[in-house]
Amino acid sequence: MTFCLADAESMRLLATRLDEAAGEITRLQGGSVVAGLPLTARRELAHYEGPLRDLVEWCHSSAADLRRRAAVAAQADLIDREPSAGPYEALKSAAAGGVDDELAAFDRLGADGDAAAFFAGLTPGRALAVALARAREVGARAGVPFG
């Protein structure tokens, strides 16, 4: 799933709302048990138990993803947009999901993977987006292009 929101604050707000929705579903399920009538106790409602559990899990995982993207977008907002918009645009692209496949491939590469070959296979814009979005993991790793 790709999210494309305007700014880090919007992403953090949506993440909070998703966590609140998951909490409300869980609260309603728990409240029905306390009242002596589990929400899914009736046969015609029992098939909702799995989907409700999946929905709560989706809300939490989507909220976590949004928070990661918000952190990347916040980095972009810290970059002076003049005279070069390259880093800003690269981080915004990463925050919006524009390099999700590349980020996943970099994550699978691991600490001992061939970073030089990985980055050589990317366009300069995508390489910059991955390097900036994963700055902590990239660090001074051998084979990572600088600028």
N, CA, C and O atoms as a GROMACS GRO file, in nm:
protein
  588
    1MET      N    1   0.085  -0.117   0.000
    1MET     CA    2   0.000   0.000   0.000
    1MET      C    3   0.089   0.123   0.000
    1MET      O    4   0.187   0.130   0.075
    2THR      N    5   0.056   0.217  -0.081
    2THR     CA    6   0.132   0.341  -0.090
    2THR      C    7   0.049   0.456  -0.035
    2THR      O    8  -0.065   0.476  -0.075
    3PHE      N    9   0.108   0.530   0.056
    3PHE     CA   10   0.045   0.649   0.109
    3PHE      C   11   0.115   0.769   0.048
    3PHE      O   12   0.237   0.770   0.035
    4CYS      N   13   0.040   0.868   0.012
    4CYS     CA   14   0.098   0.989  -0.042
    4CYS      C   15   0.028   1.106   0.024
    4CYS      O   16  -0.076   1.153  -0.021
    5LEU      N   17   0.087   1.152   0.132
    5LEU     CA   18   0.028   1.262   0.207
    5LEU      C   19   0.117   1.384   0.194
    5LEU      O   20   0.233   1.374   0.153
    6ALA      N   21   0.063   1.498   0.229
    6ALA     CA   22   0.132   1.624   0.207
    6ALA      C   23   0.252   1.643   0.297
    6ALA      O   24   0.354   1.697   0.252
    7ASP      N   25   0.245   1.601   0.422
    7ASP     CA   26   0.353   1.634   0.513
    7ASP      C   27   0.361   1.534   0.627
    7ASP      O   28   0.272   1.452   0.647
    8ALA      N   29   0.470   1.545   0.702
    8ALA     CA   30   0.494   1.452   0.813
    8ALA      C   31   0.384   1.461   0.918
    8ALA      O   32   0.341   1.359   0.971
    9GLU      N   33   0.340   1.580   0.948
    9GLU     CA   34   0.238   1.597   1.051
    9GLU      C   35   0.107   1.527   1.012
    9GLU      O   36   0.042   1.466   1.096
   10SER      N   37   0.069   1.536   0.885
   10SER     CA   38  -0.052   1.466   0.839
   10SER      C   39  -0.038   1.316   0.854
   10SER      O   40  -0.132   1.248   0.893
   11MET      N   41   0.080   1.264   0.822
   11MET     CA   42   0.103   1.120   0.836
   11MET      C   43   0.097   1.078   0.982
   11MET      O   44   0.038   0.975   1.014
   12ARG      N   45   0.158   1.156   1.070
   12ARG     CA   46   0.154   1.123   1.213
   12ARG      C   47   0.010   1.129   1.266
   12ARG      O   48  -0.029   1.045   1.347
   13LEU      N   49  -0.067   1.226   1.221
   13LEU     CA   50  -0.206   1.239   1.264
   13LEU      C   51  -0.288   1.118   1.218
   13LEU      O   52  -0.367   1.063   1.295
   14LEU      N   53  -0.270   1.078   1.094
   14LEU     CA   54  -0.342   0.961   1.043
   14LEU      C   55  -0.300   0.836   1.119
   14LEU      O   56  -0.385   0.751   1.149
   15ALA      N   57  -0.173   0.822   1.150
   15ALA     CA   58  -0.125   0.707   1.227
   15ALA      C   59  -0.193   0.702   1.364
   15ALA      O   60  -0.235   0.596   1.410
   16THR      N   61  -0.205   0.817   1.427
   16THR     CA   62  -0.272   0.823   1.557
   16THR      C   63  -0.417   0.782   1.544
   16THR      O   64  -0.469   0.708   1.628
   17ARG      N   65  -0.484   0.828   1.440
   17ARG     CA   66  -0.625   0.794   1.418
   17ARG      C   67  -0.642   0.643   1.394
   17ARG      O   68  -0.738   0.582   1.441
   18LEU      N   69  -0.549   0.584   1.322
   18LEU     CA   70  -0.556   0.439   1.298
   18LEU      C   71  -0.538   0.362   1.429
   18LEU      O   72  -0.610   0.265   1.454
   19ASP      N   73  -0.444   0.405   1.512
   19ASP     CA   74  -0.426   0.339   1.642
   19ASP      C   75  -0.551   0.356   1.729
   19ASP      O   76  -0.591   0.264   1.800
   20GLU      N   77  -0.612   0.474   1.723
   20GLU     CA   78  -0.735   0.497   1.800
   20GLU      C   79  -0.848   0.407   1.750
   20GLU      O   80  -0.924   0.353   1.831
   21ALA      N   81  -0.860   0.390   1.619
   21ALA     CA   82  -0.964   0.302   1.563
   21ALA      C   83  -0.943   0.158   1.609
   21ALA      O   84  -1.039   0.090   1.645
   22ALA      N   85  -0.818   0.113   1.606
   22ALA     CA   86  -0.788  -0.023   1.652
   22ALA      C   87  -0.823  -0.038   1.799
   22ALA      O   88  -0.878  -0.140   1.841
   23GLY      N   89  -0.791   0.064   1.878
   23GLY     CA   90  -0.824   0.060   2.020
   23GLY      C   91  -0.973   0.056   2.045
   23GLY      O   92  -1.021  -0.013   2.135
   24GLU      N   93  -1.048   0.130   1.964
   24GLU     CA   94  -1.193   0.132   1.979
   24GLU      C   95  -1.254  -0.004   1.943
   24GLU      O   96  -1.345  -0.051   2.011
   25ILE      N   97  -1.205  -0.067   1.838
   25ILE     CA   98  -1.254  -0.201   1.802
   25ILE      C   99  -1.225  -0.298   1.915
   25ILE      O  100  -1.311  -0.377   1.954
   26THR      N  101  -1.103  -0.292   1.967
   26THR     CA  102  -1.065  -0.382   2.077
   26THR      C  103  -1.149  -0.354   2.201
   26THR      O  104  -1.193  -0.447   2.269
   27ARG      N  105  -1.173  -0.226   2.231
   27ARG     CA  106  -1.255  -0.189   2.347
   27ARG      C  107  -1.397  -0.242   2.332
   27ARG      O  108  -1.454  -0.295   2.428
   28LEU      N  109  -1.455  -0.228   2.214
   28LEU     CA  110  -1.591  -0.276   2.191
   28LEU      C  111  -1.599  -0.427   2.203
   28LEU      O  112  -1.695  -0.480   2.258
   29GLN      N  113  -1.499  -0.496   2.152
   29GLN     CA  114  -1.497  -0.641   2.165
   29GLN      C  115  -1.488  -0.680   2.312
   29GLN      O  116  -1.561  -0.768   2.358
   30GLY      N  117  -1.398  -0.615   2.386
   30GLY     CA  118  -1.382  -0.645   2.528
   30GLY      C  119  -1.506  -0.609   2.607
   30GLY      O  120  -1.545  -0.682   2.698
   31GLY      N  121  -1.569  -0.497   2.574
   31GLY     CA  122  -1.691  -0.454   2.644
   31GLY      C  123  -1.804  -0.551   2.624
   31GLY      O  124  -1.884  -0.573   2.715
   32SER      N  125  -1.811  -0.610   2.506
   32SER     CA  126  -1.919  -0.706   2.483
   32SER      C  127  -1.897  -0.833   2.563
   32SER      O  128  -1.993  -0.897   2.605
   33VAL      N  129  -1.772  -0.871   2.586
   33VAL     CA  130  -1.743  -0.989   2.667
   33VAL      C  131  -1.778  -0.962   2.813
   33VAL      O  132  -1.837  -1.047   2.879
   34VAL      N  133  -1.743  -0.842   2.864
   34VAL     CA  134  -1.773  -0.806   3.002
   34VAL      C  135  -1.924  -0.807   3.025
   34VAL      O  136  -1.971  -0.847   3.131
   35ALA      N  137  -2.000  -0.762   2.924
   35ALA     CA  138  -2.146  -0.759   2.937
   35ALA      C  139  -2.208  -0.898   2.926
   35ALA      O  140  -2.329  -0.914   2.940
   36GLY      N  141  -2.125  -0.999   2.901
   36GLY     CA  142  -2.174  -1.136   2.896
   36GLY      C  143  -2.216  -1.181   2.758
   36GLY      O  144  -2.268  -1.292   2.743
   37LEU      N  145  -2.196  -1.100   2.658
   37LEU     CA  146  -2.233  -1.137   2.522
   37LEU      C  147  -2.116  -1.105   2.429
   37LEU      O  148  -2.111  -0.997   2.369
   38PRO      N  149  -2.022  -1.198   2.418
   38PRO     CA  150  -1.909  -1.173   2.328
   38PRO      C  151  -1.961  -1.137   2.189
   38PRO      O  152  -2.055  -1.197   2.137
   39LEU      N  153  -1.897  -1.039   2.131
   39LEU     CA  154  -1.939  -0.987   2.000
   39LEU      C  155  -1.956  -1.098   1.898
   39LEU      O  156  -2.046  -1.093   1.815
   40THR      N  157  -1.871  -1.197   1.904
   40THR     CA  158  -1.875  -1.304   1.804
   40THR      C  159  -1.934  -1.434   1.860
   40THR      O  160  -1.918  -1.540   1.798
   41ALA      N  161  -2.000  -1.428   1.975
   41ALA     CA  162  -2.056  -1.549   2.035
   41ALA      C  163  -2.170  -1.606   1.952
   41ALA      O  164  -2.184  -1.728   1.939
   42ARG      N  165  -2.251  -1.520   1.897
   42ARG     CA  166  -2.362  -1.568   1.816
   42ARG      C  167  -2.308  -1.625   1.685
   42ARG      O  168  -2.214  -1.571   1.626
   43ARG      N  169  -2.368  -1.733   1.644
   43ARG     CA  170  -2.319  -1.803   1.526
   43ARG      C  171  -2.313  -1.712   1.404
   43ARG      O  172  -2.218  -1.720   1.326
   44GLU      N  173  -2.413  -1.627   1.386
   44GLU     CA  174  -2.415  -1.542   1.267
   44GLU      C  175  -2.310  -1.431   1.273
   44GLU      O  176  -2.283  -1.367   1.171
   45LEU      N  177  -2.250  -1.407   1.389
   45LEU     CA  178  -2.145  -1.306   1.402
   45LEU      C  179  -2.005  -1.366   1.417
   45LEU      O  180  -1.905  -1.295   1.406
   46ALA      N  181  -1.998  -1.497   1.441
   46ALA     CA  182  -1.870  -1.562   1.468
   46ALA      C  183  -1.770  -1.543   1.354
   46ALA      O  184  -1.650  -1.537   1.378
   47HIS      N  185  -1.819  -1.535   1.232
   47HIS     CA  186  -1.725  -1.522   1.118
   47HIS      C  187  -1.658  -1.385   1.114
   47HIS      O  188  -1.568  -1.364   1.033
   48TYR      N  189  -1.700  -1.292   1.201
   48TYR     CA  190  -1.636  -1.160   1.205
   48TYR      C  191  -1.512  -1.156   1.295
   48TYR      O  192  -1.435  -1.060   1.289
   49GLU      N  193  -1.493  -1.259   1.377
   49GLU     CA  194  -1.381  -1.257   1.470
   49GLU      C  195  -1.247  -1.243   1.399
   49GLU      O  196  -1.167  -1.156   1.435
   50GLY      N  197  -1.221  -1.325   1.300
   50GLY     CA  198  -1.095  -1.317   1.225
   50GLY      C  199  -1.079  -1.185   1.152
   50GLY      O  200  -0.974  -1.122   1.165
   51PRO      N  201  -1.180  -1.141   1.076
   51PRO     CA  202  -1.167  -1.012   1.008
   51PRO      C  203  -1.146  -0.894   1.102
   51PRO      O  204  -1.072  -0.802   1.070
   52LEU      N  205  -1.211  -0.897   1.219
   52LEU     CA  206  -1.190  -0.788   1.316
   52LEU      C  207  -1.047  -0.790   1.369
   52LEU      O  208  -0.984  -0.685   1.383
   53ARG      N  209  -0.996  -0.907   1.398
   53ARG     CA  210  -0.857  -0.920   1.443
   53ARG      C  211  -0.762  -0.871   1.335
   53ARG      O  212  -0.666  -0.801   1.363
   54ASP      N  213  -0.790  -0.910   1.209
   54ASP     CA  214  -0.706  -0.865   1.097
   54ASP      C  215  -0.712  -0.714   1.079
   54ASP      O  216  -0.612  -0.651   1.048
   55LEU      N  217  -0.831  -0.656   1.100
   55LEU     CA  218  -0.847  -0.512   1.086
   55LEU      C  219  -0.766  -0.438   1.193
   55LEU      O  220  -0.701  -0.338   1.163
   56VAL      N  221  -0.770  -0.486   1.315
   56VAL     CA  222  -0.692  -0.425   1.422
   56VAL      C  223  -0.543  -0.433   1.390
   56VAL      O  224  -0.470  -0.336   1.406
   57GLU      N  225  -0.499  -0.550   1.344
   57GLU     CA  226  -0.357  -0.567   1.307
   57GLU      C  227  -0.320  -0.474   1.192
   57GLU      O  228  -0.213  -0.412   1.194
   58TRP      N  229  -0.407  -0.462   1.092
   58TRP     CA  230  -0.380  -0.373   0.978
   58TRP      C  231  -0.370  -0.228   1.025
   58TRP      O  232  -0.280  -0.156   0.982
   59CYS      N  233  -0.459  -0.187   1.114
   59CYS     CA  234  -0.454  -0.049   1.165
   59CYS      C  235  -0.320  -0.022   1.232
   59CYS      O  236  -0.258   0.081   1.207
   60HIS      N  237  -0.277  -0.115   1.317
   60HIS     CA  238  -0.150  -0.094   1.388
   60HIS      C  239  -0.030  -0.097   1.293
   60HIS      O  240   0.061  -0.014   1.306
   61SER      N  241  -0.028  -0.190   1.199
   61SER     CA  242   0.087  -0.198   1.107
   61SER      C  243   0.088  -0.079   1.011
   61SER      O  244   0.195  -0.028   0.978
   62SER      N  245  -0.028  -0.034   0.967
   62SER     CA  246  -0.034   0.084   0.880
   62SER      C  247   0.009   0.209   0.956
   62SER      O  248   0.076   0.296   0.900
   63ALA      N  249  -0.029   0.218   1.083
   63ALA     CA  250   0.013   0.332   1.165
   63ALA      C  251   0.165   0.333   1.181
   63ALA      O  252   0.228   0.438   1.172
   64ALA      N  253   0.223   0.217   1.204
   64ALA     CA  254   0.370   0.209   1.216
   64ALA      C  255   0.437   0.249   1.085
   64ALA      O  256   0.538   0.320   1.087
   65ASP      N  257   0.383   0.204   0.972
   65ASP     CA  258   0.438   0.241   0.842
   65ASP      C  259   0.428   0.391   0.820
   65ASP      O  260   0.522   0.454   0.771
   66LEU      N  261   0.316   0.449   0.854
   66LEU     CA  262   0.299   0.594   0.839
   66LEU      C  263   0.398   0.671   0.926
   66LEU      O  264   0.450   0.774   0.884
   67ARG      N  265   0.424   0.622   1.045
   67ARG     CA  266   0.520   0.690   1.132
   67ARG      C  267   0.661   0.683   1.073
   67ARG      O  268   0.737   0.780   1.082
   68ARG      N  269   0.696   0.569   1.013
   68ARG     CA  270   0.828   0.560   0.947
   68ARG      C  271   0.835   0.658   0.830
   68ARG      O  272   0.936   0.726   0.811
   69ARG      N  273   0.729   0.665   0.752
   69ARG     CA  274   0.726   0.757   0.638
   69ARG      C  275   0.727   0.903   0.686
   69ARG      O  276   0.788   0.989   0.622
   70ALA      N  277   0.661   0.929   0.797
   70ALA     CA  278   0.661   1.065   0.852
   70ALA      C  279   0.801   1.106   0.895
   70ALA      O  280   0.839   1.222   0.878
   71ALA      N  281   0.876   1.012   0.949
   71ALA     CA  282   1.014   1.044   0.988
   71ALA      C  283   1.098   1.081   0.866
   71ALA      O  284   1.180   1.172   0.872
   72VAL      N  285   1.076   1.010   0.755
   72VAL     CA  286   1.149   1.043   0.632
   72VAL      C  287   1.104   1.179   0.579
   72VAL      O  288   1.187   1.260   0.537
   73ALA      N  289   0.974   1.203   0.580
   73ALA     CA  290   0.923   1.332   0.533
   73ALA      C  291   0.974   1.446   0.620
   73ALA      O  292   1.002   1.555   0.569
   74ALA      N  293   0.986   1.422   0.750
   74ALA     CA  294   1.038   1.526   0.839
   74ALA      C  295   1.183   1.557   0.805
   74ALA      O  296   1.225   1.673   0.814
   75GLN      N  297   1.261   1.457   0.766
   75GLN     CA  298   1.398   1.481   0.721
   75GLN      C  299   1.398   1.573   0.600
   75GLN      O  300   1.479   1.665   0.591
   76ALA      N  301   1.307   1.548   0.508
   76ALA     CA  302   1.299   1.630   0.387
   76ALA      C  303   1.269   1.775   0.424
   76ALA      O  304   1.323   1.868   0.363
   77ASP      N  305   1.182   1.794   0.523
   77ASP     CA  306   1.147   1.930   0.563
   77ASP      C  307   1.264   2.005   0.626
   77ASP      O  308   1.265   2.128   0.627
   78LEU      N  309   1.362   1.931   0.678
   78LEU     CA  310   1.479   1.994   0.739
   78LEU      C  311   1.582   2.040   0.636
   78LEU      O  312   1.670   2.121   0.666
   79ILE      N  313   1.570   1.986   0.516
   79ILE     CA  314   1.668   2.018   0.411
   79ILE      C  315   1.632   2.151   0.347
   79ILE      O  316   1.516   2.175   0.312
   80ASP      N  317   1.730   2.234   0.332
   80ASP     CA  318   1.708   2.361   0.263
   80ASP      C  319   1.677   2.329   0.117
   80ASP      O  320   1.756   2.263   0.050
   81ARG      N  321   1.565   2.374   0.069
   81ARG     CA  322   1.519   2.339  -0.066
   81ARG      C  323   1.589   2.419  -0.176
   81ARG      O  324   1.566   2.392  -0.293
   82GLU      N  325   1.671   2.513  -0.141
   82GLU     CA  326   1.743   2.593  -0.241
   82GLU      C  327   1.892   2.580  -0.218
   82GLU      O  328   1.932   2.573  -0.102
   83PRO      N  329   1.974   2.575  -0.316
   83PRO     CA  330   1.944   2.578  -0.458
   83PRO      C  331   1.915   2.441  -0.517
   83PRO      O  332   1.866   2.432  -0.630
   84SER      N  333   1.945   2.332  -0.443
   84SER     CA  334   1.928   2.199  -0.498
   84SER      C  335   1.808   2.132  -0.433
   84SER      O  336   1.804   2.116  -0.311
   85ALA      N  337   1.711   2.093  -0.513
   85ALA     CA  338   1.593   2.025  -0.460
   85ALA      C  339   1.610   1.874  -0.461
   85ALA      O  340   1.520   1.802  -0.419
   86GLY      N  341   1.725   1.823  -0.508
   86GLY     CA  342   1.748   1.679  -0.519
   86GLY      C  343   1.722   1.602  -0.391
   86GLY      O  344   1.640   1.510  -0.393
   87PRO      N  345   1.789   1.634  -0.280
   87PRO     CA  346   1.764   1.559  -0.157
   87PRO      C  347   1.621   1.573  -0.107
   87PRO      O  348   1.562   1.476  -0.060
   88TYR      N  349   1.566   1.690  -0.118
   88TYR     CA  350   1.428   1.713  -0.074
   88TYR      C  351   1.332   1.623  -0.154
   88TYR      O  352   1.249   1.553  -0.096
   89GLU      N  353   1.343   1.627  -0.285
   89GLU     CA  354   1.255   1.547  -0.370
   89GLU      C  355   1.277   1.398  -0.347
   89GLU      O  356   1.182   1.320  -0.350
   90ALA      N  357   1.402   1.357  -0.325
   90ALA     CA  358   1.431   1.215  -0.301
   90ALA      C  359   1.364   1.168  -0.172
   90ALA      O  360   1.305   1.060  -0.169
   91LEU      N  361   1.374   1.247  -0.067
   91LEU     CA  362   1.311   1.208   0.059
   91LEU      C  363   1.158   1.210   0.050
   91LEU      O  364   1.092   1.122   0.105
   92LYS      N  365   1.103   1.308  -0.018
   92LYS     CA  366   0.958   1.312  -0.036
   92LYS      C  367   0.911   1.189  -0.114
   92LYS      O  368   0.807   1.130  -0.083
   93SER      N  369   0.988   1.150  -0.216
   93SER     CA  370   0.954   1.031  -0.293
   93SER      C  371   0.957   0.907  -0.205
   93SER      O  372   0.868   0.822  -0.213
   94ALA      N  373   1.060   0.897  -0.120
   94ALA     CA  374   1.069   0.782  -0.030
   94ALA      C  375   0.954   0.781   0.069
   94ALA      O  376   0.898   0.675   0.098
   95ALA      N  377   0.919   0.897   0.122
   95ALA     CA  378   0.809   0.906   0.219
   95ALA      C  379   0.676   0.869   0.155
   95ALA      O  380   0.588   0.814   0.222
   96ALA      N  381   0.659   0.898   0.027
   96ALA     CA  382   0.534   0.871  -0.043
   96ALA      C  383   0.528   0.729  -0.099
   96ALA      O  384   0.428   0.691  -0.159
   97GLY      N  385   0.633   0.650  -0.079
   97GLY     CA  386   0.632   0.512  -0.127
   97GLY      C  387   0.692   0.494  -0.264
   97GLY      O  388   0.681   0.387  -0.322
   98GLY      N  389   0.757   0.597  -0.317
   98GLY     CA  390   0.814   0.591  -0.451
   98GLY      C  391   0.930   0.496  -0.468
   98GLY      O  392   0.961   0.457  -0.580
   99VAL      N  393   0.995   0.458  -0.359
   99VAL     CA  394   1.108   0.365  -0.368
   99VAL      C  395   1.091   0.248  -0.270
   99VAL      O  396   1.190   0.195  -0.219
  100ASP      N  397   0.967   0.209  -0.244
  100ASP     CA  398   0.941   0.099  -0.150
  100ASP      C  399   1.012  -0.030  -0.191
  100ASP      O  400   1.069  -0.098  -0.105
  101ASP      N  401   1.010  -0.064  -0.319
  101ASP     CA  402   1.075  -0.186  -0.365
  101ASP      C  403   1.225  -0.180  -0.340
  101ASP      O  404   1.286  -0.277  -0.296
  102GLU      N  405   1.285  -0.065  -0.369
  102GLU     CA  406   1.429  -0.048  -0.350
  102GLU      C  407   1.465  -0.052  -0.202
  102GLU      O  408   1.567  -0.110  -0.164
  103LEU      N  409   1.382   0.010  -0.117
  103LEU     CA  410   1.408   0.007   0.027
  103LEU      C  411   1.399  -0.135   0.080
  103LEU      O  412   1.482  -0.176   0.162
  104ALA      N  413   1.301  -0.210   0.034
  104ALA     CA  414   1.288  -0.350   0.077
  104ALA      C  415   1.408  -0.431   0.032
  104ALA      O  416   1.459  -0.514   0.107
  105ALA      N  417   1.455  -0.407  -0.091
  105ALA     CA  418   1.573  -0.478  -0.141
  105ALA      C  419   1.697  -0.441  -0.060
  105ALA      O  420   1.779  -0.528  -0.029
  106PHE      N  421   1.711  -0.314  -0.025
  106PHE     CA  422   1.824  -0.272   0.057
  106PHE      C  423   1.818  -0.338   0.194
  106PHE      O  424   1.920  -0.384   0.246
  107ASP      N  425   1.698  -0.344   0.254
  107ASP     CA  426   1.683  -0.407   0.384
  107ASP      C  427   1.720  -0.555   0.379
  107ASP      O  428   1.779  -0.607   0.473
  108ARG      N  429   1.685  -0.622   0.270
  108ARG     CA  430   1.719  -0.764   0.255
  108ARG      C  431   1.868  -0.784   0.234
  108ARG      O  432   1.921  -0.892   0.263
  109LEU      N  433   1.937  -0.683   0.184
  109LEU     CA  434   2.080  -0.691   0.156
  109LEU      C  435   2.160  -0.723   0.281
  109LEU      O  436   2.257  -0.798   0.276
  110GLY      N  437   2.119  -0.667   0.393
  110GLY     CA  438   2.189  -0.693   0.519
  110GLY      C  439   2.322  -0.619   0.527
  110GLY      O  440   2.365  -0.555   0.431
  111ALA      N  441   2.385  -0.630   0.643
  111ALA     CA  442   2.509  -0.556   0.668
  111ALA      C  443   2.627  -0.605   0.584
  111ALA      O  444   2.720  -0.528   0.557
  112ASP      N  445   2.624  -0.730   0.543
  112ASP     CA  446   2.736  -0.787   0.467
  112ASP      C  447   2.711  -0.792   0.317
  112ASP      O  448   2.795  -0.843   0.243
  113GLY      N  449   2.597  -0.741   0.272
  113GLY     CA  450   2.564  -0.745   0.130
  113GLY      C  451   2.650  -0.648   0.049
  113GLY      O  452   2.716  -0.560   0.104
  114ASP      N  453   2.650  -0.666  -0.080
  114ASP     CA  454   2.731  -0.585  -0.171
  114ASP      C  455   2.659  -0.453  -0.199
  114ASP      O  456   2.581  -0.443  -0.294
  115ALA      N  457   2.686  -0.354  -0.117
  115ALA     CA  458   2.621  -0.224  -0.130
  115ALA      C  459   2.658  -0.156  -0.261
  115ALA      O  460   2.575  -0.089  -0.322
  116ALA      N  461   2.783  -0.173  -0.304
  116ALA     CA  462   2.827  -0.108  -0.427
  116ALA      C  463   2.746  -0.158  -0.546
  116ALA      O  464   2.700  -0.078  -0.628
  117ALA      N  465   2.727  -0.287  -0.555
  117ALA     CA  466   2.649  -0.344  -0.666
  117ALA      C  467   2.503  -0.302  -0.655
  117ALA      O  468   2.440  -0.272  -0.756
  118PHE      N  469   2.451  -0.300  -0.535
  118PHE     CA  470   2.312  -0.259  -0.515
  118PHE      C  471   2.290  -0.117  -0.565
  118PHE      O  472   2.200  -0.093  -0.645
  119PHE      N  473   2.371  -0.022  -0.518
  119PHE     CA  474   2.353   0.118  -0.556
  119PHE      C  475   2.386   0.142  -0.703
  119PHE      O  476   2.328   0.230  -0.765
  120ALA      N  477   2.479   0.064  -0.759
  120ALA     CA  478   2.514   0.079  -0.901
  120ALA      C  479   2.396   0.041  -0.990
  120ALA      O  480   2.385   0.089  -1.103
  121GLY      N  481   2.307  -0.043  -0.940
  121GLY     CA  482   2.191  -0.086  -1.017
  121GLY      C  483   2.073   0.010  -1.011
  121GLY      O  484   1.970  -0.015  -1.072
  122LEU      N  485   2.087   0.119  -0.937
  122LEU     CA  486   1.978   0.216  -0.924
  122LEU      C  487   2.008   0.342  -1.002
  122LEU      O  488   2.123   0.377  -1.027
  123THR      N  489   1.902   0.411  -1.041
  123THR     CA  490   1.921   0.543  -1.101
  123THR      C  491   1.973   0.635  -0.991
  123THR      O  492   1.955   0.607  -0.873
  124PRO      N  493   2.038   0.746  -1.028
  124PRO     CA  494   2.090   0.837  -0.926
  124PRO      C  495   1.983   0.888  -0.829
  124PRO      O  496   2.007   0.899  -0.709
  125GLY      N  497   1.865   0.920  -0.881
  125GLY     CA  498   1.758   0.968  -0.794
  125GLY      C  499   1.711   0.864  -0.695
  125GLY      O  500   1.687   0.895  -0.578
  126ARG      N  501   1.696   0.741  -0.742
  126ARG     CA  502   1.652   0.633  -0.652
  126ARG      C  503   1.761   0.597  -0.552
  126ARG      O  504   1.733   0.568  -0.436
  127ALA      N  505   1.886   0.599  -0.597
  127ALA     CA  506   1.997   0.572  -0.505
  127ALA      C  507   2.001   0.676  -0.394
  127ALA      O  508   2.022   0.643  -0.278
  128LEU      N  509   1.981   0.803  -0.430
  128LEU     CA  510   1.980   0.910  -0.331
  128LEU      C  511   1.864   0.891  -0.233
  128LEU      O  512   1.880   0.909  -0.113
  129ALA      N  513   1.748   0.856  -0.286
  129ALA     CA  514   1.630   0.836  -0.200
  129ALA      C  515   1.654   0.723  -0.101
  129ALA      O  516   1.621   0.737   0.017
  130VAL      N  517   1.710   0.612  -0.146
  130VAL     CA  518   1.738   0.499  -0.056
  130VAL      C  519   1.843   0.539   0.047
  130VAL      O  520   1.826   0.512   0.166
  131ALA      N  521   1.952   0.602   0.000
  131ALA     CA  522   2.059   0.640   0.092
  131ALA      C  523   2.009   0.738   0.199
  131ALA      O  524   2.047   0.726   0.316
  132LEU      N  525   1.927   0.832   0.161
  132LEU     CA  526   1.876   0.929   0.259
  132LEU      C  527   1.771   0.867   0.351
  132LEU      O  528   1.769   0.896   0.471
  133ALA      N  529   1.683   0.783   0.295
  133ALA     CA  530   1.578   0.721   0.377
  133ALA      C  531   1.635   0.620   0.475
  133ALA      O  532   1.577   0.596   0.581
  134ARG      N  533   1.747   0.560   0.441
  134ARG     CA  534   1.811   0.461   0.528
  134ARG      C  535   1.948   0.512   0.576
  134ARG      O  536   2.042   0.435   0.589
  135ALA      N  537   1.957   0.641   0.602
  135ALA     CA  538   2.085   0.703   0.638
  135ALA      C  539   2.152   0.633   0.755
  135ALA      O  540   2.274   0.613   0.752
  136ARG      N  541   2.077   0.595   0.855
  136ARG     CA  542   2.137   0.529   0.972
  136ARG      C  543   2.200   0.395   0.934
  136ARG      O  544   2.308   0.362   0.982
  137GLU      N  545   2.134   0.319   0.847
  137GLU     CA  546   2.186   0.189   0.807
  137GLU      C  547   2.299   0.202   0.705
  137GLU      O  548   2.391   0.121   0.702
  138VAL      N  549   2.291   0.306   0.621
  138VAL     CA  550   2.391   0.325   0.517
  138VAL      C  551   2.521   0.373   0.580
  138VAL      O  552   2.627   0.315   0.554
  139GLY      N  553   2.514   0.477   0.662
  139GLY     CA  554   2.634   0.530   0.730
  139GLY      C  555   2.750   0.546   0.636
  139GLY      O  556   2.736   0.600   0.526
  140ALA      N  557   2.864   0.501   0.678
  140ALA     CA  558   2.987   0.511   0.596
  140ALA      C  559   3.018   0.376   0.532
  140ALA      O  560   3.135   0.340   0.513
  141ARG      N  561   2.915   0.304   0.499
  141ARG     CA  562   2.930   0.170   0.443
  141ARG      C  563   3.003   0.173   0.310
  141ARG      O  564   2.979   0.261   0.226
  142ALA      N  565   3.092   0.080   0.290
  142ALA     CA  566   3.170   0.072   0.166
  142ALA      C  567   3.076   0.049   0.048
  142ALA      O  568   2.984  -0.031   0.055
  143GLY      N  569   3.103   0.121  -0.060
  143GLY     CA  570   3.027   0.104  -0.182
  143GLY      C  571   2.909   0.196  -0.198
  143GLY      O  572   2.844   0.196  -0.303
  144VAL      N  573   2.878   0.275  -0.095
  144VAL     CA  574   2.765   0.366  -0.103
  144VAL      C  575   2.814   0.499  -0.165
  144VAL      O  576   2.911   0.558  -0.117
  145PRO      N  577   2.748   0.544  -0.270
  145PRO     CA  578   2.792   0.668  -0.334
  145PRO      C  579   2.767   0.788  -0.244
  145PRO      O  580   2.666   0.795  -0.174
  146PHE      N  581   2.859   0.881  -0.246
  146PHE     CA  582   2.844   1.004  -0.168
  146PHE      C  583   2.810   1.115  -0.264
  146PHE      O  584   2.893   1.155  -0.346
  147GLY      N  585   2.686   1.168  -0.253
  147GLY     CA  586   2.644   1.281  -0.336
  147GLY      C  587   2.627   1.243  -0.472
  147GLY      O  588   2.592   1.326  -0.555
   0.00000   0.00000   0.00000
